[in-house]
Amino acid sequence: MNLTKMKTAELRKMAKRQKIKGYEDLERKDLLIALKPTEEPKEKPEKEEAPEAPETSEAPEEEPEEPEEVELPEGITEGHVPVGSKAEVMRAHLAKQPKVRILIPLEGKEKPGITVPVTINGYRQNIAKGIYVEVAEQVAEMIMKSQKQTMQALNNPLNLDNPNHPKKKSGEGLRNLDV
């Protein structure tokens, strides 16, 4: 089996089965290094594979450690959620919250399919723009606050794009502004 052609997620699953500590936080190259020595004994004679049988029989005990699958609504994807992390706790907390239906409009020439990342305590959800999506109340509040801040910044009289900018009102050119 060629590990270099496998996806990182598949490498993480292999590392979990082989009980490599801290596999959730390893980068791809470190996963490859950690998995290489365990790949070689598998190619050796069956005598050495026999001791590995108890390890695989213990694997079902680890299954409860796998973060439970949360069904995400259409238009939402999530980032990696390490087992036992703050992100996993936040994921469970958000799953219990009431849902709110929101729409994040596309801006300018954005194409459908673009997303807005929302991260709370390390848990990231990518919310699709241009479609109605049901999100947890806390996520909806964060998006609304972000949109409000953006509007305030755009409407600020000192914003160079704002037609109410003091230099534009006075007739002076914007060339003299230090940006």
N, CA, C and O of each residue as an XYZ file, in Angstrom:
716
protein
N       0.850     -1.175      0.000
C       0.000      0.000      0.000
C       0.893      1.235      0.000
O       1.808      1.340      0.816
N       0.631      2.168     -0.912
C       1.423      3.388     -1.015
C       0.769      4.489     -0.189
O      -0.278      5.018     -0.563
N       1.392      4.831      0.939
C       0.824      5.829      1.845
C       0.841      7.232      1.243
O      -0.025      8.049      1.556
N       1.813      7.515      0.387
C       1.940      8.872     -0.145
C       0.772      9.253     -1.046
O       0.514     10.438     -1.257
N       0.061      8.257     -1.579
C      -1.071      8.548     -2.457
C      -2.386      8.649     -1.681
O      -3.420      8.991     -2.255
N      -2.348      8.352     -0.370
C      -3.566      8.384      0.443
C      -3.857      9.805      0.913
O      -2.948     10.620      1.071
N      -5.129     10.085      1.132
C      -5.542     11.378      1.648
C      -5.188     11.471      3.123
O      -5.049     10.452      3.801
N      -5.043     12.705      3.623
C      -4.677     12.933      5.011
C      -5.701     12.318      5.959
O      -5.331     11.760      6.992
N      -6.974     12.413      5.619
C      -8.021     11.844      6.473
C      -7.858     10.324      6.599
O      -8.062      9.763      7.676
N      -7.491      9.665      5.503
C      -7.272      8.216      5.541
C      -6.055      7.881      6.394
O      -6.048      6.890      7.124
N      -5.014      8.730      6.290
C      -3.827      8.523      7.115
C      -4.161      8.665      8.598
O      -3.659      7.903      9.424
N      -5.013      9.643      8.942
C      -5.428      9.826     10.337
C      -6.189      8.605     10.845
O      -5.992      8.186     11.985
N      -7.063      8.027     10.007
C      -7.804      6.833     10.417
C      -6.853      5.667     10.676
O      -7.021      4.919     11.639
N      -5.846      5.520      9.802
C      -4.860      4.459     10.007
C      -4.087      4.688     11.296
O      -3.830      3.750     12.051
N      -3.715      5.946     11.546
C      -2.966      6.266     12.756
C      -3.800      5.981     13.997
O      -3.268      5.537     15.014
N      -5.090      6.230     13.921
C      -5.980      5.949     15.054
C      -6.038      4.445     15.308
O      -5.944      4.002     16.452
N      -6.195      3.656     14.231
C      -6.255      2.205     14.378
C      -4.958      1.657     14.969
O      -4.972      0.672     15.707
N      -3.833      2.305     14.638
C      -2.537      1.831     15.123
C      -2.153      2.481     16.441
O      -1.035      2.305     16.926
N      -3.088      3.239     17.023
C      -2.924      3.840     18.352
C      -1.710      4.746     18.436
O      -0.957      4.684     19.408
N      -1.511      5.582     17.437
C      -0.429      6.567     17.463
C      -0.929      7.764     18.253
O      -1.916      8.400     17.883
N      -0.237      8.062     19.343
C      -0.682      9.143     20.219
C      -0.521     10.491     19.529
O       0.482     10.751     18.864
N      -1.533     11.345     19.702
C      -1.488     12.694     19.145
C      -1.656     12.752     17.643
O      -1.307     13.757     17.023
N      -2.187     11.690     17.039
C      -2.323     11.646     15.583
C      -3.209     12.768     15.042
O      -3.041     13.199     13.901
N      -4.177     13.251     15.885
C      -5.114     14.278     15.415
C      -4.390     15.562     15.039
O      -4.824     16.285     14.142
N      -3.279     15.848     15.727
C      -2.584     17.112     15.529
C      -1.375     17.007     14.604
O      -0.704     18.009     14.354
N      -1.088     15.811     14.092
C       0.082     15.635     13.228
C      -0.190     16.166     11.827
O      -1.290     16.022     11.292
N       0.818     16.772     11.253
C       0.748     17.205      9.853
C       0.889     15.970      8.966
O       1.286     14.903      9.435
N       0.561     16.119      7.686
C       0.608     14.997      6.751
C       1.977     14.315      6.729
O       2.063     13.089      6.785
N       3.055     15.119      6.645
C       4.401     14.521      6.556
C       4.738     13.745      7.824
O       5.395     12.706      7.764
N       4.277     14.259      8.992
C       4.535     13.554     10.248
C       3.714     12.268     10.332
O       4.178     11.265     10.874
N       2.490     12.301      9.794
C       1.677     11.086      9.748
C       2.361     10.018      8.899
O       2.395      8.844      9.269
N       2.909     10.441      7.748
C       3.608      9.486      6.878
C       4.795      8.861      7.594
O       5.033      7.658      7.488
N       5.541      9.691      8.330
C       6.706      9.184      9.071
C       6.254      8.216     10.154
O       6.858      7.159     10.340
N       5.191      8.576     10.871
C       4.707      7.733     11.964
C       4.144      6.410     11.453
O       4.249      5.389     12.133
N       3.554      6.419     10.271
C       2.938      5.209      9.743
C       3.910      4.304      8.984
O       3.634      3.114      8.832
N       5.030      4.828      8.508
C       5.982      4.024      7.730
C       6.466      2.796      8.493
O       6.394      1.693      7.951
N       6.962      2.935      9.742
C       7.469      1.745     10.437
C       6.399      0.687     10.633
O       6.713     -0.504     10.618
N       5.160      1.077     10.813
C       4.108      0.087     11.026
C       3.699     -0.574      9.724
O       3.119     -1.660      9.733
N       3.997      0.076      8.595
C       3.650     -0.521      7.315
C       4.603     -1.672      6.995
O       4.175     -2.675      6.425
N       5.886     -1.550      7.350
C       6.880     -2.565      7.017
C       6.602     -3.911      7.681
O       6.703     -4.939      7.011
N       6.251     -3.952      8.984
C       5.998     -5.268      9.568
C       4.842     -6.001      8.905
O       4.816     -7.231      8.926
N       3.895     -5.296      8.324
C       2.778     -5.958      7.673
C       3.244     -6.761      6.457
O       2.610     -7.746      6.080
N       4.344     -6.341      5.851
C       4.851     -7.037      4.672
C       5.745     -8.225      5.047
O       6.096     -9.038      4.192
N       6.109     -8.319      6.330
C       6.947     -9.436      6.791
C       6.091    -10.695      6.932
O       4.871    -10.633      6.782
N       6.714    -11.817      7.215
C       5.966    -13.087      7.336
C       4.860    -13.000      8.387
O       4.862    -12.117      9.246
N       3.917    -13.938      8.297
C       2.739    -13.945      9.167
C       3.089    -14.101     10.638
O       2.278    -13.738     11.490
N       4.253    -14.620     10.969
C       4.644    -14.813     12.364
C       4.570    -13.492     13.125
O       4.114    -13.461     14.268
N       5.005    -12.425     12.511
C       5.022    -11.137     13.190
C       3.656    -10.464     13.161
O       3.406     -9.573     13.972
N       2.766    -10.857     12.260
C       1.443    -10.266     12.196
C       0.531    -10.805     13.285
O      -0.422    -10.126     13.666
N       0.783    -11.978     13.790
C      -0.065    -12.580     14.815
C      -0.164    -11.719     16.081
O      -1.268    -11.575     16.606
N       0.932    -11.136     16.603
C       0.788    -10.304     17.801
C      -0.087     -9.078     17.565
O      -0.631     -8.528     18.523
N      -0.237     -8.639     16.332
C      -1.058     -7.476     16.054
C      -2.543     -7.780     16.175
O      -3.340     -6.851     16.305
N      -2.939     -9.031     16.138
C      -4.353     -9.387     16.212
C      -5.017     -8.847     17.481
O      -6.126     -8.321     17.383
N      -4.408     -8.945     18.667
C      -5.066     -8.384     19.854
C      -5.282     -6.876     19.724
O      -6.285     -6.355     20.211
N      -4.353     -6.169     19.074
C      -4.517     -4.724     18.912
C      -5.752     -4.404     18.089
O      -6.491     -3.474     18.411
N      -5.981     -5.175     17.020
C      -7.146     -4.903     16.186
C      -8.420     -5.303     16.911
O      -9.471     -4.707     16.677
N      -8.349     -6.309     17.794
C      -9.549     -6.670     18.549
C      -9.862     -5.603     19.592
O     -11.008     -5.492     20.026
N      -8.866     -4.814     20.004
C      -9.094     -3.733     20.953
C      -9.643     -2.498     20.256
O     -10.147     -1.595     20.925
N      -9.562     -2.433     18.961
C     -10.005     -1.253     18.224
C     -11.463     -0.880     18.500
O     -11.757      0.311     18.598
N     -12.397     -1.838     18.630
C     -13.767     -1.439     18.915
C     -13.905     -0.652     20.223
O     -14.833      0.144     20.361
N     -13.001     -0.860     21.180
C     -13.040     -0.094     22.418
C     -12.791      1.383     22.147
O     -13.297      2.237     22.875
N     -12.026      1.692     21.120
C     -11.723      3.082     20.794
C     -12.864      3.771     20.069
O     -12.916      5.001     20.043
N     -13.762      3.030     19.492
C     -14.827      3.615     18.682
C     -15.615      4.701     19.406
O     -15.923      5.711     18.774
N     -15.968      4.566     20.699
C     -16.695      5.645     21.357
C     -15.924      6.961     21.383
O     -16.540      8.018     21.519
N     -14.588      6.930     21.257
C     -13.802      8.155     21.249
C     -14.001      8.962     19.972
O     -13.756     10.168     19.959
N     -14.436      8.319     18.914
C     -14.683      9.015     17.653
C     -15.787     10.035     17.874
O     -16.826      9.705     18.446
N     -15.575     11.297     17.418
C     -16.643     12.275     17.616
C     -17.905     11.819     16.902
O     -17.861     11.358     15.762
N     -19.035     11.956     17.595
C     -20.275     11.499     16.992
C     -20.588     12.337     15.762
O     -20.313     13.536     15.706
N     -21.170     11.664     14.785
C     -21.502     12.342     13.542
C     -22.686     13.274     13.769
O     -23.741     12.854     14.244
N     -22.500     14.518     13.431
C     -23.574     15.489     13.511
C     -24.034     15.756     12.091
O     -23.239     16.137     11.232
N     -25.310     15.557     11.851
C     -25.830     15.808     10.511
C     -25.915     17.304     10.287
O     -26.647     18.006     10.984
N     -25.166     17.785      9.315
C     -25.151     19.211      9.013
C     -26.162     19.520      7.922
O     -26.314     18.755      6.970
N     -26.856     20.650      8.066
C     -27.803     21.029      7.027
C     -27.091     21.342      5.713
O     -25.880     21.564      5.684
N     -27.855     21.354      4.640
C     -27.297     21.692      3.336
C     -26.718     23.101      3.391
O     -27.326     24.006      3.963
N     -25.554     23.281      2.801
C     -24.930     24.600      2.769
C     -23.929     24.830      3.883
O     -23.347     25.910      3.974
N     -23.714     23.823      4.743
C     -22.753     23.960      5.836
C     -21.773     22.800      5.777
O     -22.165     21.641      5.645
N     -20.487     23.134      5.877
C     -19.446     22.124      6.041
C     -18.679     22.489      7.294
O     -18.819     23.598      7.809
N     -17.879     21.576      7.784
C     -17.126     21.873      8.993
C     -15.671     21.494      8.829
O     -15.311     20.690      7.969
N     -14.835     22.093      9.680
C     -13.416     21.778      9.684
C     -13.146     20.522     10.500
O     -14.076     19.878     10.987
N     -11.880     20.179     10.648
C     -11.466     19.009     11.421
C     -11.812     19.206     12.888
O     -11.554     20.273     13.445
N     -12.393     18.195     13.521
C     -12.775     18.267     14.933
C     -12.017     17.177     15.678
O     -12.441     16.021     15.677
N     -10.870     17.535     16.331
C     -10.112     16.532     17.068
C     -10.903     15.988     18.259
O     -11.666     16.717     18.893
N     -10.714     14.711     18.553
C     -11.399     14.063     19.662
C     -10.975     14.706     20.983
O      -9.785     14.906     21.226
N     -11.944     15.026     21.828
C     -11.667     15.568     23.154
C     -11.267     17.032     23.173
O     -10.822     17.523     24.210
N     -11.407     17.736     22.079
C     -10.976     19.131     22.001
C     -12.122     20.080     22.353
O     -13.278     19.673     22.469
N     -11.763     21.365     22.520
C     -12.783     22.392     22.723
C     -13.728     22.436     21.527
O     -14.928     22.665     21.673
N     -13.169     22.214     20.353
C     -13.969     22.247     19.130
C     -15.071     21.181     19.181
O     -16.198     21.430     18.753
N     -14.748     20.016     19.695
C     -15.742     18.942     19.789
C     -16.842     19.318     20.785
O     -18.019     19.049     20.546
N     -16.455     19.940     21.899
C     -17.434     20.380     22.893
C     -18.338     21.450     22.288
O     -19.554     21.419     22.479
N     -17.744     22.399     21.555
C     -18.526     23.470     20.939
C     -19.469     22.908     19.875
O     -20.601     23.370     19.734
N     -19.005     21.929     19.143
C     -19.833     21.296     18.105
C     -21.100     20.709     18.737
O     -22.204     20.898     18.226
N     -20.925     19.989     19.864
C     -22.068     19.392     20.555
C     -22.992     20.479     21.111
O     -24.215     20.347     21.063
N     -22.397     21.555     21.640
C     -23.175     22.673     22.198
C     -24.027     23.337     21.112
O     -25.206     23.617     21.329
N     -23.432     23.584     19.956
C     -24.166     24.221     18.854
C     -25.264     23.307     18.309
O     -26.314     23.782     17.876
N     -25.018     21.993     18.331
C     -26.013     21.052     17.812
C     -27.292     21.081     18.654
O     -28.378     20.803     18.145
N     -27.162     21.417     19.936
C     -28.323     21.454     20.834
C     -29.099     22.764     20.752
O     -30.237     22.832     21.214
N     -28.504     23.801     20.174
C     -29.157     25.108     20.130
C     -30.286     25.133     19.097
O     -30.269     24.381     18.122
N     -31.273     26.016     19.328
C     -32.319     26.191     18.315
C     -31.694     26.715     17.020
O     -30.684     27.419     17.042
N     -32.303     26.364     15.917
C     -31.775     26.761     14.612
C     -32.478     28.020     14.097
O     -33.656     28.254     14.367
N     -31.721     28.816     13.350
C     -32.219     30.048     12.757
C     -31.922     29.974     11.262
O     -30.830     29.573     10.861
N     -32.882     30.354     10.453
C     -32.697     30.335      8.995
C     -32.142     31.689      8.563
O     -32.744     32.729      8.832
N     -30.985     31.672      7.888
C     -30.334     32.911      7.459
C     -29.946     32.826      5.984
O     -29.904     31.751      5.385
N     -29.668     33.986      5.433
C     -29.157     34.083      4.062
C     -28.009     35.076      4.085
O     -28.182     36.225      4.489
N     -26.850     34.638      3.655
C     -25.714     35.542      3.495
C     -25.647     35.859      2.006
O     -25.359     34.975      1.200
N     -25.910     37.114      1.629
C     -25.967     37.430      0.198
C     -24.597     37.371     -0.477
O     -23.564     37.627      0.141
N     -24.625     37.030     -1.753
C     -23.410     37.089     -2.560
C     -23.074     38.560     -2.784
O     -23.975     39.390     -2.910
N     -21.803     38.883     -2.833
C     -21.375     40.266     -3.032
C     -20.701     40.407     -4.391
O     -19.898     39.564     -4.789
N     -21.032     41.462     -5.083
C     -20.378     41.760     -6.357
C     -20.461     40.614     -7.340
O     -21.547     40.147     -7.684
N     -19.300     40.166     -7.788
C     -19.241     39.125     -8.818
C     -18.939     37.745     -8.228
O     -18.425     36.869     -8.923
N     -19.258     37.556     -6.947
C     -19.020     36.249     -6.327
C     -19.910     35.192     -6.979
O     -21.061     35.451     -7.330
N     -19.351     34.012     -7.128
C     -20.082     32.910     -7.735
C     -20.730     32.064     -6.648
O     -20.209     31.997     -5.535
N     -21.846     31.420     -6.942
C     -22.468     30.531     -5.954
C     -21.490     29.441     -5.524
O     -20.669     28.979     -6.316
N     -21.590     29.045     -4.283
C     -20.698     28.023     -3.760
C     -19.639     28.598     -2.845
O     -18.972     27.847     -2.134
N     -19.467     29.910     -2.841
C     -18.488     30.525     -1.967
C     -19.016     30.460     -0.534
O     -20.226     30.531     -0.319
N     -18.130     30.327      0.439
C     -18.558     30.174      1.833
C     -17.934     31.243      2.720
O     -16.954     31.894      2.358
N     -18.539     31.401      3.898
C     -18.026     32.297      4.937
C     -17.652     31.414      6.125
O     -18.509     30.701      6.646
N     -16.387     31.444      6.569
C     -16.021     30.627      7.728
C     -16.441     31.314      9.028
O     -16.263     32.521      9.190
N     -16.998     30.534      9.943
C     -17.350     31.010     11.279
C     -16.676     30.058     12.260
O     -16.951     28.859     12.252
N     -15.790     30.594     13.111
C     -15.057     29.764     14.058
C     -15.381     30.187     15.477
O     -15.270     31.362     15.826
N     -15.786     29.215     16.301
C     -16.071     29.449     17.712
C     -15.328     28.378     18.503
O     -15.568     27.185     18.317
N     -14.421     28.809     19.391
C     -13.623     27.894     20.214
C     -12.967     26.783     19.392
O     -12.940     25.628     19.819
N     -12.452     27.119     18.247
C     -11.745     26.150     17.412
C     -12.626     25.342     16.491
O     -12.116     24.633     15.624
N     -13.932     25.426     16.651
C     -14.850     24.691     15.777
C     -15.243     25.594     14.619
O     -15.806     26.669     14.822
N     -14.940     25.147     13.396
C     -15.204     25.968     12.210
C     -16.338     25.379     11.388
O     -16.362     24.191     11.069
N     -17.283     26.264     11.058
C     -18.331     25.922     10.100
C     -18.164     26.844      8.908
O     -17.912     28.038      9.073
N     -18.300     26.307      7.725
C     -18.258     27.100      6.499
C     -19.690     27.219      6.004
O     -20.309     26.225      5.624
N     -20.215     28.447      6.011
C     -21.603     28.706      5.661
C     -21.663     29.180      4.210
O     -20.978     30.133      3.840
N     -22.475     28.524      3.390
C     -22.609     28.880      1.978
C     -23.309     30.228      1.838
O     -24.242     30.542      2.577
N     -22.840     31.015      0.876
C     -23.469     32.302      0.572
C     -24.474     32.105     -0.561
O     -24.310     31.231     -1.412
N     -25.515     32.933     -0.552
C     -26.469     32.924     -1.649
C     -27.600     31.925     -1.515
O     -28.453     31.847     -2.399
N     -27.635     31.150     -0.420
C     -28.749     30.211     -0.195
C     -29.180     30.315      1.266
O     -28.393     30.707      2.127
N     -30.440     29.960      1.535
C     -30.925     29.938      2.909
C     -30.345     28.718      3.615
O     -30.371     27.606      3.087
N     -29.823     28.947      4.818
C     -29.178     27.889      5.593
C     -29.671     27.977      7.027
O     -29.844     29.073      7.560
N     -29.898     26.828      7.656
C     -30.275     26.807      9.068
C     -29.024     26.603      9.901
O     -28.315     25.607      9.758
N     -28.765     27.578     10.783
C     -27.581     27.532     11.647
C     -28.012     27.699     13.098
O     -29.133     28.124     13.375
N     -27.120     27.364     14.016
C     -27.387     27.556     15.440
C     -27.522     29.050     15.728
O     -26.926     29.876     15.036
N     -28.311     29.396     16.755
C     -28.537     30.802     17.102
C     -27.220     31.558     17.299
O     -27.081     32.691     16.837
N     -26.260     30.940     17.977
C     -24.986     31.601     18.264
C     -24.232     31.925     16.974
O     -23.620     32.988     16.865
N     -24.272     31.031     16.015
C     -23.614     31.265     14.730
C     -24.312     32.406     13.995
O     -23.652     33.269     13.416
N     -25.644     32.412     14.018
C     -26.411     33.476     13.356
C     -26.079     34.836     13.979
O     -25.931     35.825     13.262
N     -25.962     34.886     15.314
C     -25.622     36.141     15.988
C     -24.243     36.634     15.560
O     -24.056     37.828     15.328
N     -23.275     35.718     15.453
C     -21.927     36.114     15.040
C     -21.934     36.674     13.618
O     -21.260     37.665     13.340
N     -22.685     36.050     12.725
C     -22.757     36.522     11.342
C     -23.414     37.896     11.293
O     -22.958     38.783     10.572
N     -24.489     38.071     12.064
C     -25.179     39.370     12.080
C     -24.267     40.473     12.624
O     -24.240     41.577     12.081
N     -23.525     40.179     13.689
C     -22.601     41.175     14.244
C     -21.521     41.534     13.236
O     -21.151     42.700     13.098
N     -21.019     40.530     12.534
C     -19.988     40.765     11.524
C     -20.523     41.648     10.402
O     -19.849     42.582      9.969
N     -21.725     41.354      9.937
C     -22.315     42.163      8.859
C     -22.565     43.594      9.329
O     -22.372     44.540      8.566
N     -22.994     43.756     10.586
C     -23.237     45.091     11.133
C     -21.931     45.890     11.202
O     -21.900     47.072     10.858
N     -20.854     45.236     11.650
C     -19.549     45.911     11.720
C     -19.069     46.320     10.331
O     -18.514     47.404     10.154
N     -19.285     45.453      9.354
C     -18.882     45.770      7.979
C     -19.638     46.986      7.477
O     -19.046     47.881      6.873
N     -20.949     47.027      7.722
C     -21.751     48.168      7.281
C     -21.311     49.455      7.981
O     -21.260     50.514      7.355
N     -20.993     49.368      9.267
C     -20.537     50.548      9.991
C     -19.218     51.049      9.420
O     -19.014     52.255      9.280
N     -18.333     50.130      9.094
C     -17.042     50.527      8.530
C     -17.209     51.163      7.151
O     -16.551     52.155      6.838
N     -18.078     50.598      6.340
C     -18.294     51.146      5.004
C     -18.964     52.519      5.055
O     -18.701     53.372      4.206
N     -19.817     52.730      6.036
C     -20.529     54.001      6.154
C     -19.775     55.032      7.000
O     -20.244     56.158      7.167
N     -18.633     54.657      7.522
C     -17.850     55.591      8.325
C     -17.419     56.759      7.444
O     -16.951     56.552      6.324
N     -17.573     57.987      7.944
C     -17.210     59.147      7.122
C     -15.731     59.174      6.732
O     -15.368     59.839      5.762
N     -14.880     58.472      7.460
C     -13.460     58.474      7.123
C     -13.067     57.372      6.138
O     -11.900     57.269      5.759
N     -14.020     56.557      5.727
C     -13.771     55.540      4.712
C     -13.546     56.252      3.377
O     -14.387     57.048      2.957
N     -12.447     55.983      2.717
C     -12.117     56.671      1.464
C     -13.153     56.445      0.360
O     -13.289     57.280     -0.535
N     -13.878     55.338      0.410
C     -14.893     55.055     -0.600
C     -16.221     55.737     -0.288
O     -17.113     55.766     -1.136
N     -16.361     56.281      0.909
C     -17.609     56.920      1.309
C     -17.717     58.303      0.667
O     -16.792     59.106      0.788
N     -18.828     58.596     -0.011
C     -18.976     59.906     -0.642
C     -19.018     61.046      0.385
O     -18.846     62.205      0.008
N     -19.238     60.749      1.653
C     -19.274     61.770      2.697
C     -17.907     62.010      3.337
O     -17.810     62.683      4.363
N     -16.852     61.459      2.731
C     -15.509     61.658      3.275
C     -15.207     63.157      3.297
O     -15.515     63.851      2.328
N     -14.603     63.683      4.395
C     -14.350     65.126      4.509
C     -13.581     65.718      3.334
O     -13.879     66.838      2.920
N     -12.624     65.022      2.796
C     -11.827     65.547      1.678
C     -12.673     65.624      0.404
O     -12.486     66.526     -0.413
N     -13.591     64.690      0.238
C     -14.458     64.714     -0.944
C     -15.456     65.866     -0.831
O     -15.766     66.532     -1.819
N     -15.956     66.092      0.388
C     -16.929     67.170      0.590
C     -16.298     68.532      0.366
O     -16.929     69.425     -0.200
N     -15.051     68.698      0.809
C     -14.405     70.002      0.730
C     -13.903     70.319     -0.680
O     -13.519     71.455     -0.960
N     -13.905     69.345     -1.547
C     -13.452     69.589     -2.903
C     -11.976     69.285     -3.080
O     -11.481     69.293     -4.207
N     -11.249     69.012     -1.977
C      -9.825     68.651     -2.096
C      -9.738     67.265     -2.714
O     -10.641     66.445     -2.548
N      -8.686     67.015     -3.400
C      -8.465     65.696     -3.964
C      -8.025     64.719     -2.894
O      -7.573     65.131     -1.826
N      -8.149     63.458     -3.162
C      -7.717     62.438     -2.228
C      -6.220     62.139     -2.372
O      -5.682     61.304     -1.643
N      -5.560     62.804     -3.290
C      -4.137     62.525     -3.515
C      -3.295     62.865     -2.288
O      -2.272     62.228     -2.037
N      -3.716     63.844     -1.545
C      -2.924     64.294     -0.397
C      -3.110     63.437      0.840
O      -2.417     63.640      1.837
N      -4.032     62.481      0.799
C      -4.285     61.628      1.969
C      -3.166     60.611      2.112
O      -2.720     60.020      1.129
N      -2.725     60.416      3.326
C      -1.749     59.367      3.622
C      -2.530     58.098      3.935
O      -3.236     58.030      4.941
N      -2.406     57.125      3.098
C      -3.156     55.896      3.309
C      -2.213     54.811      3.727
O      -2.638     53.679      3.960
